[in-house]
Amino acid sequence: MQIKILDGIECQVLKKDGVQLVPCLSFEAMYWKQGPHKKTKHTYQKHVFSFKGKTHWCFYTGLLPRVTKWCEDQGIPVEIVGEEIKIPVQAEPFLKGPGFKEFREDQLKLIDVACKKQRGIIVAPTGVGKTLIFLGIISCYPKLKILILSHTTTITRQTVDELQKFGFKDVELFGGGEKIKKPSKRIVVSTIQSFSKLPKEDYIDYFDCAIVDEMHRVSKQDSMYSKVLGNMLAPIRLGFSATPLKRKEAQLVYEGLIGPIIGRLTMQEATDLKILAEPRLRLIKAEYPQELTTIWNYQDKYEKIRVEGKLVNGERLERGAYTVGITENTARHRQIANLTKEFTDKNQTVLIFVTHIEHGLFLQQEIEKQLGYQIPFIQGSMPQDDREEIKKKLIKKEIKAGISTISWSEGLNIKTLNCLILAGGGRSETQLLQKIGRVLRRTKDKDQAIIISFLDLGNRHLILHTGDQLSLFSDMGWI
């Protein structure tokens, strides 16, 4: 099989060879189809090829290591025509700025592997100095044009602040109210939402390096990241995340557009090295309405919640159980309010995560009743400037408690945070790890972090959520 490297975006094979690669470059996809009585799930195989005429198929260049390994395992001989562009490292990693002394050994190791491989993913937990790592990489290429992409204005603004703090001058910011224009500076920091609006002609060959923060967002073929990275010839492509997704589609997409995992620092390693605060898990058995345990079968639960006006579609059964057991569970709200007061009375800061806005509003009311003063509720509709002001007050401990939806589960840096309360349940491992990362930053005054989760055992549907969380905590060695 002959594989021709066309550029930093695509490799090409003959159609007859591409057919052999279908098992390697396919994943199971699904869709829902309305039947006579309800919707049913259907699955099919979907691949990540594009087609060039009738004779050739193409796949992302980042998938070349996966393809060659698969061919080797299958005993298929491979000839590679062409080679990927490699840009020589131009300097040793160096930063000079307030409070910075030198890179740690673990940071230097990740900088080194990124500069050697030039394509791939760095996996490291929140709080280990991820921004310093990619600033160190940028310092190794002082003449290259670099694009830094993220999905929130909070992260992009923090990144620009860090770049300026460490003396990087030729920097421009796109998004977050800033004008979107043709790139003109050496370093461009942008939200993916803003950058994807540019015509590809403005950036196709402008950048030498693309860095994606929170790259687990690069997970679907038809995403904004796929559009941008699939049109960009930048040979250096690096992604950073604490939680790369494990789904086959996500792996094929982020490997193809960026590259495979090339470096890793685990949460346990970072804790052992005293980079992160030591997590201390508290599991609290949630109180719940007694009648919830008696509603076990589908029809009974549907009727109860439909009558209460909380469910209009019988297929949203899990949402109904969540409403009764968590969102509107006043006894559970009081437990969370008492826990919040326990920590704020000791001058410690608390962040409470919820999944649904109505849950946050109920909790805000109960906690304010317990504390005797108002606390903020951060949600997606809140203006960015208001979020920044709340963040500053939490850092200074002028505010000691706050509630947030997932809008603060990524990109939030509050080193002084002492306690995290996972009030909203949920089954997503990625979201759970992102939330936990908010509290693990270590300071000279904080070597431990409290994480509180609830054992929601009042209903079999909520037990599934609890079981998934306990499984993750067990995998991390916390229980």
VOLO-197765 format. One line per 4 residues: number of its first residue (from 1); their letters; for each residue x, y, z of C-alpha. Coordinates in steps of 0.1 Angstrom, whole numbers. Example, Ala and Ser with C-alpha at 12.3 -4.5 7.8 and 13.67 -1.06 7.14 Angstrom:
REM VOLO-197765
1> AS> 123:-45:78; 137:-11:71 .
***
This chain:
REM VOLO-197765
1> MQIK> 0:0:0; 14:34:-10; 5:64:13; 13:98:-1 .
5> ILDG> 16:127:24; 1:157:6; 6:183:33; 0:189:70 .
9> IECQ> -37:183:65; -42:151:44; -26:119:32; -38:101:0 .
13> VLKK> -42:65:-9; -57:47:-39; -94:38:-35; -86:1:-35 .
17> DGVQ> -62:6:-6; -85:29:12; -111:1:13; -86:-20:33 .
21> LVPC> -83:9:58; -120:12:65; -119:-9:98; -90:13:110 .
25> LSFE> -106:46:102; -143:40:111; -164:43:142; -200:34:152 .
29> AMYW> -224:62:147; -261:63:155; -294:81:147; -329:80:160 .
33> KQGP> -359:71:138; -395:77:147; -415:44:148; -452:38:153 .
37> HKKT> -451:42:190; -416:57:199; -382:66:185; -357:38:181 .
41> KHTY> -320:39:179; -301:27:148; -264:23:144; -241:22:114 .
45> QKHV> -204:25:106; -191:60:96; -156:67:84; -132:97:84 .
49> FSFK> -122:95:47; -126:123:22; -127:115:-15; -105:129:-43 .
53> GKTH> -121:120:-76; -130:84:-84; -96:69:-78; -82:83:-45 .
57> WCFY> -93:85:-9; -77:109:17; -74:108:55; -61:133:80 .
61> TGLL> -23:134:82; -24:131:120; -38:96:116; -7:84:98 .
65> PRVT> 8:68:129; -25:49:136; -27:38:100; 9:25:97 .
69> KWCE> 6:7:131; -27:-10:120; -12:-20:86; 18:-35:105 .
73> DQGI> -5:-55:127; -24:-67:97; 7:-76:77; 1:-50:50 .
77> PVEI> 33:-36:36; 33:2:35; 54:27:14; 53:63:26 .
81> VGEE> 58:89:-2; 68:124:10; 74:135:46; 59:158:71 .
85> IKIP> 74:192:75; 95:196:107; 106:230:119; 139:231:138 .
89> VQAE> 137:243:174; 151:279:174; 158:284:212; 158:269:246 .
93> PFLK> 126:273:266; 128:306:285; 104:328:304; 109:359:324 .
97> GPGF> 81:374:344; 68:382:379; 68:353:403; 84:329:378 .
101> KEFR> 118:313:387; 123:283:364; 104:255:347; 99:224:368 .
105> EDQL> 114:191:355; 80:177:346; 72:209:326; 105:207:307 .
109> KLID> 99:171:299; 65:180:283; 80:210:264; 107:188:251 .
113> VACK> 84:161:237; 62:187:221; 91:203:203; 104:170:192 .
117> KQRG> 71:155:180; 55:188:168; 21:171:165; 2:156:193 .
121> IIVA> -17:159:226; -3:168:260; -25:154:288; -21:171:322 .
125> PTGV> -45:179:350; -57:214:357; -34:233:380; 0:220:369 .
129> GKTL> 9:251:349; -4:241:315; -3:277:303; 34:279:313 .
133> IFLG> 41:247:293; 27:261:261; 43:295:267; 76:276:271 .
137> IISC> 69:259:237; 62:293:221; 95:306:235; 113:278:216 .
141> YPKL> 100:293:183; 105:331:187; 100:338:150; 70:315:141 .
145> KILI> 34:327:137; 13:309:163; -25:305:167; -39:297:201 .
149> LSHT> -75:285:201; -100:279:229; -138:278:232; -144:305:259 .
153> TTIT> -135:342:262; -125:335:298; -97:312:287; -86:335:258 .
157> RQTV> -84:366:280; -64:347:306; -40:335:279; -35:370:266 .
161> DELQ> -28:382:301; -2:355:307; 15:362:273; 18:399:281 .
165> KFGF> 29:392:317; 58:372:303; 68:397:277; 53:384:245 .
169> KDVE> 45:416:226; 32:409:191; -1:395:203; -38:401:192 .
173> LFGG> -70:388:206; -101:377:186; -135:372:201; -150:383:234 .
177> GEKI> -161:416:219; -129:422:200; -131:429:163; -126:399:141 .
181> KKPS> -102:407:112; -75:391:91; -46:379:113; -17:404:113 .
185> KRIV> 3:396:145; 28:369:153; 6:354:180; -32:353:176 .
189> VSTI> -54:342:205; -90:335:196; -122:317:205; -130:290:180 .
193> QSFS> -164:306:175; -148:338:163; -120:324:143; -142:300:123 .
197> KLPK> -160:330:108; -129:340:89; -126:329:53; -100:302:50 .
201> EDYI> -79:323:26; -71:346:56; -53:319:75; -47:288:53 .
205> DYFD> -9:294:51; -5:322:76; 4:301:108; 33:278:114 .
209> CAIV> 19:265:147; -16:259:161; -22:253:198; -56:241:210 .
213> DEMH> -64:246:247; -90:222:262; -87:200:230; -113:175:241 .
217> RVSK> -136:199:223; -120:187:191; -143:156:189; -166:157:159 .
221> QDSM> -161:157:121; -185:185:115; -173:209:142; -158:244:140 .
225> YSKV> -125:230:150; -126:205:121; -134:234:97; -105:255:109 .
229> LGNM> -78:229:114; -89:211:83; -81:242:63; -48:251:79 .
233> LAPI> -14:241:67; 4:247:100; 29:218:104; 31:222:142 .
237> RLGF> -1:212:159; -4:207:196; -34:202:220; -37:204:257 .
241> SATP> -64:187:279; -69:171:313; -96:149:298; -92:137:262 .
245> LKRK> -123:118:251; -122:80:247; -149:77:221; -137:63:188 .
249> EAQL> -150:92:168; -133:117:191; -100:99:189; -100:97:151 .
253> VYEG> -109:134:148; -84:148:174; -56:125:163; -63:134:126 .
257> LIGP> -65:172:131; -38:175:158; -21:142:166; -19:113:191 .
261> IIGR> -12:116:228; 26:123:231; 30:133:267; 11:128:299 .
265> LTMQ> 12:138:336; -14:121:357; -33:137:386; -17:111:410 .
269> EATD> 18:120:397; 11:157:401; -2:151:437; 29:130:446 .
273> LKIL> 52:157:433; 32:182:454; 22:202:424; -15:198:432 .
277> AEPR> -32:199:465; -41:165:480; -78:157:473; -99:148:503 .
281> LRLI> -132:132:493; -163:134:514; -193:113:504; -226:124:519 .
285> KAEY> -257:103:518; -284:126:503; -318:129:520; -347:125:496 .
289> PQEL> -385:124:496; -398:90:508; -423:87:480; -395:88:454 .
293> TTIW> -385:52:463; -419:39:456; -420:51:420; -401:23:403 .
297> NYQD> -418:15:370; -418:36:339; -456:44:338; -459:53:374 .
301> KYEK> -430:77:373; -442:92:340; -477:98:355; -463:114:386 .
305> IRVE> -441:138:369; -464:145:341; -492:155:365; -467:178:383 .
309> GKLV> -461:195:350; -424:185:349; -425:160:320; -441:164:287 .
313> NGER> -423:135:269; -423:101:284; -388:94:270; -373:120:293 .
317> LERG> -377:96:323; -342:103:337; -348:141:338; -380:134:357 .
321> AYTV> -362:114:384; -335:141:385; -362:168:391; -378:150:420 .
325> GITE> -346:136:436; -322:165:431; -336:198:415; -366:201:438 .
329> NTAR> -353:181:468; -355:207:497; -340:183:522; -309:179:500 .
333> HRQI> -308:217:495; -306:221:533; -277:196:535; -257:216:509 .
337> ANLT> -265:249:527; -253:235:560; -221:223:543; -215:257:527 .
341> KEFT> -219:274:561; -195:249:577; -167:260:554; -175:297:551 .
345> DKNQ> -176:300:589; -139:289:588; -131:316:562; -128:290:535 .
349> TVLI> -142:295:500; -167:271:484; -178:266:448; -210:246:442 .
353> FVTH> -216:230:408; -251:224:395; -263:210:362; -296:228:357 .
357> IEHG> -303:265:363; -335:259:383; -315:237:407; -290:266:412 .
361> LFLQ> -318:290:419; -334:268:445; -299:263:461; -291:300:460 .
365> QEIE> -323:307:479; -316:281:506; -280:289:511; -286:327:514 .
369> KQLG> -313:319:540; -287:299:559; -258:324:555; -278:356:559 .
373> YQIP> -263:372:529; -264:370:491; -241:347:470; -236:348:432 .
377> FIQG> -249:323:408; -227:321:377; -244:309:345; -240:311:308 .
381> SMPQ> -261:342:304; -240:362:329; -219:389:312; -181:382:311 .
385> DDRE> -172:413:330; -195:403:359; -179:368:360; -145:383:361 .
389> EIKK> -155:406:390; -169:376:410; -138:356:403; -116:384:417 .
393> KLIK> -138:387:448; -135:349:454; -97:350:451; -96:378:477 .
397> KEIK> -122:360:498; -144:391:497; -170:364:485; -167:331:502 .
401> AGIS> -193:310:483; -206:308:448; -228:285:426; -221:277:390 .
405> TISW> -233:258:360; -208:241:338; -199:275:324; -171:276:351 .
409> SEGL> -160:240:348; -132:249:325; -107:278:323; -113:290:359 .
413> NIKT> -83:298:380; -91:305:417; -61:292:436; -77:301:470 .
417> LNCL> -107:278:465; -109:253:494; -140:232:488; -159:219:458 .
421> ILAG> -195:206:462; -207:185:433; -244:193:439; -257:184:404 .
425> GGRS> -248:148:401; -242:138:365; -226:109:346; -200:126:323 .
429> ETQL> -164:116:333; -150:145:313; -172:171:330; -166:156:365 .
433> LQKI> -128:158:361; -130:193:347; -150:204:377; -127:187:402 .
437> GRVL> -97:205:386; -111:238:398; -102:231:435; -69:212:432 .
441> RRTK> -45:242:426; -19:242:453; -7:273:472; 17:279:501 .
445> DKDQ> -14:281:523; -33:252:508; -20:216:505; -54:199:507 .
449> AIII> -86:203:488; -121:191:499; -144:175:473; -179:167:484 .
453> SFLD> -202:144:464; -236:130:472; -248:94:474; -282:98:457 .
457> LGNR> -297:64:465; -334:73:465; -342:60:431; -326:35:406 .
461> HLIL> -321:61:380; -301:84:404; -282:53:417; -268:50:381 .
465> HTGD> -254:85:384; -239:78:418; -224:46:406; -206:63:377 .
469> QLSL> -191:89:401; -180:63:426; -164:43:398; -143:73:388 .
473> FSDM> -133:81:424; -122:44:428; -102:46:396; -84:76:410 .
477> GWI> -76:58:442; -98:82:464; -120:54:478 .
***
